[in-house]
């Protein structure tokens, strides 16, 4: 009887220990992981780059394209700014990904809306899923691209009326401005370099 109870309670302790280990391993996944050094200079230059990048897009769209309410400064540009100014060593932040990801996703988004505009539920899911597929196949994966495709479907009437011009502006013009600013600002300080050429060497 005593041996039976000892086995029973020992088994419970073992299960409890395993559960604690699983829980510990689960929380380890939330450990701080960062591709960029947490240095004051790096943080300041990330702020400067993103500020100038978004401001330049807004000025260009209002002054050149006549976008008075800035409705064409699409939200996915903000997400791209996080990558190209705040995570410059990420493979997803490189020029090919920034430009290619946005352009291909915009094209997918416009085509999706033209095909399925009568069913926004299907259209939204199809646009995002297909844009990811296309970016993966072309090695241009850029997370904000999914938002660019979705905006082509769920955006304002102004965006819908643009049709395929949406790919040219605001998408191409905006992403090109972000890239130009990134190439300038990210290469001013000695400890920053963009694009990240070490990624190409690692692949080789």
C-alpha positions in Angstrom: 0.0 0.0 0.0 2.8 2.4 1.0 4.7 1.6 -2.2 1.6 2.2 -4.2 1.1 5.7 -2.6 4.7 6.6 -3.0 4.5 5.7 -6.7 1.3 7.7 -7.1 2.7 10.8 -5.5 6.0 10.4 -7.2 4.3 10.2 -10.5 2.4 13.4 -9.8 5.6 15.2 -8.8 7.2 14.1 -12.0 4.3 15.4 -14.1 4.3 18.7 -12.2 8.0 19.0 -12.9 7.5 18.4 -16.6 4.7 21.0 -16.7 7.0 23.6 -15.1 9.7 22.8 -17.6 7.3 23.2 -20.5 6.0 26.5 -19.1 9.6 27.7 -18.6 10.5 26.8 -22.2 7.4 28.5 -23.5 8.3 31.8 -21.8 11.9 31.5 -23.1 10.4 32.1 -26.6 9.7 35.7 -25.5 13.4 36.4 -24.7 14.7 39.6 -26.1 15.9 39.0 -29.7 17.1 42.0 -31.7 19.0 42.3 -35.0 20.0 45.8 -34.1 22.3 47.0 -31.3 20.4 48.8 -28.5 22.7 51.9 -28.6 21.6 55.5 -28.2 23.2 56.5 -31.5 21.5 53.7 -33.4 18.1 54.5 -31.9 18.5 58.2 -32.7 19.4 57.5 -36.3 16.4 55.2 -36.7 14.2 58.0 -35.4 15.8 60.5 -37.8 15.5 58.2 -40.8 11.8 57.3 -40.2 10.9 60.9 -39.5 12.5 62.2 -42.7 11.2 59.2 -44.7 7.5 59.6 -43.8 7.7 63.4 -43.9 9.2 63.2 -47.4 6.4 61.0 -48.7 3.8 63.3 -47.2 5.4 66.4 -48.7 5.8 64.7 -52.2 2.2 63.5 -52.2 0.7 66.8 -51.1 3.0 69.1 -53.2 3.4 67.0 -56.4 0.4 64.7 -56.5 -2.1 67.1 -54.9 -3.0 64.7 -52.2 -4.3 67.3 -49.7 -5.8 65.0 -47.1 -2.8 62.6 -47.4 -5.1 59.7 -48.0 -2.5 58.2 -50.4 0.2 58.0 -47.6 -0.8 54.4 -47.0 -0.3 52.7 -43.7 2.0 50.1 -45.0 4.7 52.8 -45.5 4.8 53.2 -41.7 5.5 49.4 -41.3 8.2 49.6 -44.0 9.8 52.5 -42.1 10.2 50.3 -39.0 12.1 47.8 -41.1 14.3 50.0 -43.4 15.2 52.5 -40.5 14.9 50.4 -37.4 15.9 46.9 -38.5 18.3 47.5 -41.3 20.1 44.2 -41.0 16.9 42.2 -41.5 16.7 40.3 -44.8 13.1 41.6 -45.1 14.3 45.3 -45.0 16.7 45.1 -48.0 16.0 47.2 -51.2 14.9 44.2 -53.3 12.3 43.3 -50.6 11.2 46.9 -50.0 10.5 47.8 -53.7 9.7 44.3 -55.1 7.4 43.4 -52.1 5.4 46.6 -52.4 5.0 46.6 -56.2 4.1 43.0 -56.5 1.7 43.1 -53.6 0.0 46.3 -55.0 -0.4 44.6 -58.4 -1.9 41.5 -56.7 -4.2 43.7 -54.6 -5.6 45.6 -57.6 -6.1 42.4 -59.6 -7.9 40.8 -56.7 -10.2 43.7 -56.3 -11.1 43.7 -60.0 -11.8 40.0 -59.9 -13.7 39.7 -56.6 -14.9 43.3 -55.7 -18.4 41.9 -55.2 -17.2 39.7 -52.2 -14.9 41.7 -50.0 -14.4 38.8 -47.6 -13.0 36.6 -50.3 -11.2 39.4 -52.0 -9.3 40.5 -48.8 -8.1 37.0 -47.9 -7.2 36.2 -51.5 -5.2 39.4 -51.9 -3.1 39.0 -48.8 -2.5 35.3 -49.2 -1.6 35.6 -52.9 0.7 38.6 -52.3 2.6 36.5 -49.7 2.8 33.6 -52.2 4.1 35.9 -54.9 6.7 37.5 -52.6 8.0 34.2 -51.5 8.3 32.9 -55.0 10.2 36.0 -56.1 12.4 36.3 -53.0 10.9 39.7 -52.2 9.2 39.0 -48.9 8.4 42.2 -47.2 5.7 42.1 -44.4 4.2 45.5 -45.2 3.5 44.2 -48.7 0.6 42.2 -47.3 -0.9 45.5 -46.0 -0.3 47.2 -49.4 -2.4 44.4 -51.1 -5.1 44.7 -48.4 -5.3 48.5 -48.8 -5.9 48.0 -52.5 -9.0 46.0 -51.6 -10.3 47.8 -48.5 -9.0 51.3 -49.2 -11.0 54.4 -50.0 -12.9 55.0 -53.2 -10.1 57.3 -54.2 -7.7 54.3 -54.1 -10.2 52.0 -56.0 -10.6 54.7 -58.7 -6.8 54.7 -59.3 -6.9 51.1 -60.6 -3.5 49.9 -61.7 -2.1 53.5 -61.3 -2.1 52.5 -57.5 1.0 50.4 -58.3 2.8 53.5 -59.6 1.6 56.0 -57.1 1.3 56.0 -54.2 3.0 52.6 -53.9 6.1 52.9 -56.1 6.7 56.6 -55.4 6.3 56.0 -51.6 8.6 53.0 -51.4 11.2 54.7 -53.7 11.3 57.7 -51.4 11.7 55.4 -48.3 14.6 53.7 -50.1 16.4 56.9 -51.1 16.2 58.3 -47.6 17.3 54.9 -46.2 20.4 54.8 -48.5 21.4 58.3 -47.3 20.6 58.3 -43.6 21.6 54.7 -42.8 25.0 55.3 -44.3 25.9 58.5 -42.4 27.0 57.0 -39.1 30.0 54.7 -39.2 28.3 51.9 -37.3 25.3 51.6 -39.8 25.4 50.3 -43.4 22.5 49.8 -45.8 22.0 47.6 -47.7 23.4 44.9 -45.5 26.1 43.3 -47.7 26.9 40.7 -45.1 23.6 38.9 -46.0 24.8 38.3 -49.5 28.1 36.9 -48.3 26.3 34.6 -45.9 24.2 33.2 -48.7 27.3 32.5 -50.8 
